[in-house]
Each structure stands twice: as structure tokens, then as C-alpha cells.
Amino acid sequence: MPSVYIKTYGCQMNERDSEAVAAQLMAKGYAIADDEKVADVVLLNTCSVRDMAEQKAINKMGDLIGNARKRKTGQKFGFMGCMAQSRGQELIERLPDVDLVLGTQKFHRAAEHVEALLAGTSSKVVDTAEEAGSEATIKEHLFDGTADRHAVTCFVSIMQGCNQYCTFCIVPYTRGRERSRSIEDIVVECRSLVDRGVKEITLLGQIVTSYGKREIGSRDGKSAFVQLIEAVHEIDGLDRIRFTSPHPKGYGDDLIKAFAELPKLVESAHLPVQSGSDRMLKLMHRGYTRARFTEIIAKLRAVKPDIGVGTDIIVGFPGETEADFEETVSLCREIRFQNAFIFKYSQRKDTPAADMPDQLPQEVIEERHARLLAAADEARIEIYQNEIGRRREILVEGPSRKNAAKMEGRTRCNKIVVFDGSSRHTGQLLDVNITGATGTTLYGDPAILNL
Ligand code: 5AD
């Protein structure tokens, strides 16, 4: 049985795409290898959002090829995903031993290409064209119904692409225009997952709040995205719904109301703010102001006071002054994010920001990055410490990733809780008393109710 090793870089969307490709390959009789050295085919699923992610995948491929040449393994190599899409043929020119470059609308053709490579009927394939309907092809799941993490919580891809064209971002060029699956199709997939024991579903896409804008549209004051959440909410046996990644402009009153009224939609919201300066937000083409952003958070907190708010921030966007940066620091202090992913601006090919004046020196970016991390840490640590003494509902996902002797679950607000339990708790909703906290993890005791 030929084997394929898949390594994934980047976001949850990439993880999900790799999972679907692995499931597709297994259905065609391939084994999924866990060792890159012995696999017949090695696929790297790449990320283009920052330069570092691209360099990592290119270096990795160079190492793999060097090893294969030395040991004469005869292995086949492929790139897939965002960097494959944006660089195409160039990757084969740079690394001539690469056999396959598979774009973001072609994941469903992976098995076909792998088969042809192994049969020797094709080589040096670059398959990166657009393909109508590709958004509906990421459906296969890997879990086999055993009580592992996957049997509890699953990601479901609802759309692909992004039309927002933020000036720093390569995604619209690597993932294409927004394309959404139908509500019916998504609900069928979710229901089949729940029938196999899944308790939590995360609706996934590059800009989920724009789901179905053109294909479905609003009805009774509800966006297509809220209509989808309501439809998934109806599924019996499903406990929790999450989504990622949204855009702040998509948090209209209909979505706020959904948080208030739909108990399965948990108190967790990721709102990538990118900057606290209106001048930067405009240059970034974000489509909101700082005031609008803080208003959305206030509305969310009005309906769900404990909501866990996460964000993404870029420091060192071209032209960012010390005063602009200070506005970002002050926004972090004002909002107090539960978790903030802080990125150093990375110039991306063909994006408008790459040609903007006043690109900042790396030292300035590094220094601001460290300062903002410190400000964000302060809020996060306080939020985690404040959990001590509270009782929280967790969904148990499985053994702790940090300590296999313990179990772990997640609160509705998306904080990980480690506790003494056993695998029979996997998939259960448990109430735990929070007894300890670090800046990223909570520790809990399952509550024994004296009724
Ligand atoms: N440089 C740095 N960070 C970026 N992101 C997107 N593009 C860039 C870039 N060119 C960040 C944004 C986005 C997250 C997924 O990655 O913060 O929300």
C-alpha cells in the first residue's frame, strides 16, 4: 500500500484542507505515513500569509529532497495550498525535484495526481486553475468514530476565498473570490458528524461573516451567516457552535442577537482588529473605525458579559508612526483581549501595501512587537487569573496535550482547562471548579453537586 506524508503550515483552514486530502487518499487505498522519510509521497500544505511561513516550507522541501537524493529513496514531492497557488511553476524552477504543485481549488484532485506520479504517467504537474464548485469539495473527515479528540470537535468548511482585499493580505490572491456552500449541504455534513458523536462544530472559512452574501443573501433582517448558524443550531445532539475567522464588519445586530438567543453559540468571538489607529485601519482597507470596533465589543459584552474576545494585530504596517502604534497599545488596554495574536508586518508580493511608502525598519517592527506583546500579556494573565474560584462548563476533548496523565476540555469562552479525569469523560459536558491558572491554561476540579 503506497503511503503519503502530509505536513501542514499555517491556519486552521489549512489543517482542515490537509485533513480532507488525507481522508480522500485513505479512501483511495493509500496509507497516511507519520514519518516523512519512509513515505512514498510527501506533500507540504503551505501558508503564504507571512514570508516566514513560505521560507519554512521551502527550506523543508530542500531538506527533504537532499535526504531523498542521498538515500536514493525515489520519493515524490509536492507543494499544495496557498504558496503552491501563488508561486506555481516557479517552485519547480527553484526546486527541480518537486513533482507536483497543487493549488487551493484543486485539493479534491490530490489522489488523482498522486496516483499518476506513482504510476509514472505524469511528472512536473502544476494544477492551479480556478475551479467552479471547489468550495463544496472539502467534506471528508478523518476520524473513525473512536473516542479521540476528533470525535468531539470538528471543523466544517463553509466557504472559500475572500473579497475584502485588505492591503497587507495575500489571501484574496491565493484563495480566490468568496464562494459559499449551500446551507443544506453544510447541515447534512454537520448532522452526519453529530451522528458519529461530534459535540462541537467550528464553522470555517477565510471570512465566515461574508458567508452566502451573494448566493443566499439576507432574509428577515438576518444575514446568510446567521441563517446558517440557526440551521446548524437545530441539529439535535450538537452541544456547541463556534466559527472562525470572521471580520468585525460582519458583527451586525443580527449576529449579536444570535449570541444572545442561541445557547449552542458559545461565548467566544475572534475579532481581528489589526490596528487601533483609524489612519492605519483606512490604509489597511479594513472597513471600520476604532469607534465602530469598540462599539461592537460593547454590544457583545452587553449580551454576554463573560465573552472571550480574541484578536489579530499587525505591528509595523507601512507608515505606522509611534503615535499610531500607541493607539493600538491603548486599544489593547481598553478592550482587554483574552488572547491577541500579534504579527510583525510582512511584505507580501503583489499586495498594495508592499508598494506603500515608509516601509518600516525591522528593528522598529521588532521593538513594537515586543512592547505590544507585553501589554497584551498583562490583560490575558489577569483574565485567566480572574477565573480562579469560578465554576465553568467544559466540553472534554481528550487527554491533555501538555500532560497525558490528565484530561482537558474547553470552556465556552475558549479557555483550556486541565483536570484529573479519565477517557470516559471524553465528549462530555462537565462543570468544573477552577482552582488554578497560568496565563494560557486553567486547572479545574470536576464539581460534585450536592443535590
Ligand atoms: N503581515 C503580517 N501579518 C499578516 N496577517 C495577514 N497578512 C499579514 C502580513 N502581510 C495576519 C493578520 C490576519 C492573520 C491571519 O494574519 O493579522 O488576521
Residues whose N, C-alpha, C, O or C-beta is under 5 A from the ligand:
A	BS01	5AD	V49 F168 C169 P272 D312 I313 I314 F343 K344 Y345 S346 R348
